[in-house]
Amino acid sequence: MTITGGLMIGPPDGSVVSGTLRSAREHGLPHEILTPSAVHDRFPAFELAADLVAVMDPRAGYLDPETCNSAHIDAARNAGAEARFDEPLIEWNPDGNGVRVRTQSRSYTADQLVLAGGAWTSSLARDLGLPLTVERQTVFWFESDRLNSSYGAPDFPIYAYEYKPGHICYGFPRLPRGMKASVMHSGELARDAESVRRTVKDEEVKPLRAALRPVLPQLAEAALRENSVCIFTNTPDHDFIIDFHPKHRQVLISSPCSGHGFKFASAIGELQADLITGGNARFDLSPFRATRWSNSG
Ligand SMILES: Cc1cc2nc3c(=O)[nH]c(=O)nc-3n(C[C@H](O)[C@H](O)[C@H](O)COP(=O)(O)OP(=O)(O)OC[C@H]3O[C@@H](n4cnc5c(N)ncnc54)[C@H](O)[C@@H]3O)c2cc1C
């Protein structure tokens, strides 16, 4: 994790600024409220429009996800786990109090099963008819060579900007790949993870440029270096699902959904371990019930 500080930017009464402030005050977190000129004095790349304000979170930063994934897999192996890759699960069925799993290459029996299939969760728990949507997300890397040093850490924090009510764009300081930025949500919905359109047309960067202009006008005009497509798996309330299968308690469904699950990976892993070893979690997981959309939920 690299700590850069984080700027949560938006209109003073918008959900990003007011939500960040509420969270900081409720949990006693250090923060500062900065005017556009105070933001510019401290982080010269930022030129906020006059009607905006920023909440500075000095503890914010970014994770390198590939390194995190490797670290998690190493930690699991060191604790005795066996990691198998390129072996898709074809089907699972309850087997007495346990479970039988068939993969592309073999069958397993186990006492418990954790289904953590991300965008594939609907098909892995088809009988539940979970109301998940699969949303295509584009991410872009702008050319950073022509931008001055104020676009690199420590002069450039991570940021999220509420460019219209309830909608944010976000980005990172200069990294070897360029300046990464994206508009969160507002992507096309796909039937399932396999049918997501994987190519990006050049004009798809336009909404991101428009969103960035009131806070990072120079970056908004920078040349594009790279793009990519990722997938969000959304629940209707944008909260996760972490719950036992309602009919089969030996199966735990765990899908850190809605585009904000990665930072919780360690915590969710611990929760999963607690749930399948002791059946109890140390947090209230009722907001994450798999049945919360049904009448019985
Ligand atoms: C553009 C983008 C930006 C994001 N930014 C952030 C962020 O800033 N902060 C944050 O916290 N989160 C962020 N996220 C969200 C985060 O990446 C996800 O919430 C998280 O990766 C979900 O983890 P997961 O393990 O549930 O699913 P995934 O990471 O999707 O993993 C599911 C795995 O299951 C495998 N699988 C599927 N079907 C089968 C099968 N039949 N058999 C075996 N394996 C199967 C898949 O191959 C995949 O490896 C972002 C996501 C995107 C797309």
The ligand as a Gaussian input file, in Angstrom:
#p B3LYP/6-31G(d) Opt

LIG

0 1
 C      -12.114000      -0.777000     -13.084000
 C      -12.274000      -1.302000     -11.695000
 C      -11.831000      -0.521000     -10.644000
 C      -11.978000      -0.966000      -9.344000
 N      -11.528000      -0.175000      -8.346000
 C      -11.624000      -0.588000      -7.079000
 C      -11.148000       0.216000      -6.020000
 O      -10.625000       1.326000      -6.233000
 N      -11.261000      -0.232000      -4.763000
 C      -11.829000      -1.431000      -4.486000
 O      -11.911000      -1.786000      -3.309000
 N      -12.311000      -2.228000      -5.469000
 C      -12.232000      -1.834000      -6.757000
 N      -12.724000      -2.606000      -7.766000
 C      -13.532000      -3.798000      -7.432000
 C      -12.738000      -5.024000      -7.120000
 O      -11.824000      -5.269000      -8.159000
 C      -13.719000      -6.186000      -6.970000
 O      -14.699000      -5.853000      -5.984000
 C      -13.019000      -7.430000      -6.513000
 O      -11.982000      -7.779000      -7.411000
 C      -14.003000      -8.573000      -6.485000
 O      -13.324000      -9.667000      -5.981000
 P      -13.955000     -11.101000      -6.102000
 O      -12.934000     -12.026000      -5.544000
 O      -15.340000     -11.135000      -5.569000
 O      -14.148000     -11.342000      -7.669000
 P      -13.073000     -11.432000      -8.816000
 O      -11.861000     -10.663000      -8.511000
 O      -13.827000     -11.173000     -10.081000
 O      -12.683000     -12.975000      -8.774000
 C      -13.591000     -13.970000      -9.142000
 C      -12.768000     -15.133000      -9.650000
 O      -13.606000     -16.257000      -9.812000
 C      -13.151000     -16.943000     -10.948000
 N      -14.215000     -17.821000     -11.442000
 C      -15.393000     -17.446000     -12.009000
 N      -16.121000     -18.540000     -12.350000
 C      -15.382000     -19.619000     -11.970000
 C      -15.582000     -21.025000     -12.061000
 N      -16.688000     -21.560000     -12.593000
 N      -14.610000     -21.831000     -11.589000
 C      -13.477000     -21.312000     -11.010000
 N      -13.241000     -19.988000     -10.909000
 C      -14.181000     -19.148000     -11.388000
 C      -12.790000     -15.847000     -11.916000
 O      -11.921000     -16.331000     -12.921000
 C      -12.113000     -14.839000     -10.997000
 O      -10.733000     -15.102000     -10.897000
 C      -12.587000      -2.203000      -9.079000
 C      -13.028000      -3.004000     -10.142000
 C      -12.880000      -2.557000     -11.440000
 C      -13.363000      -3.430000     -12.569000

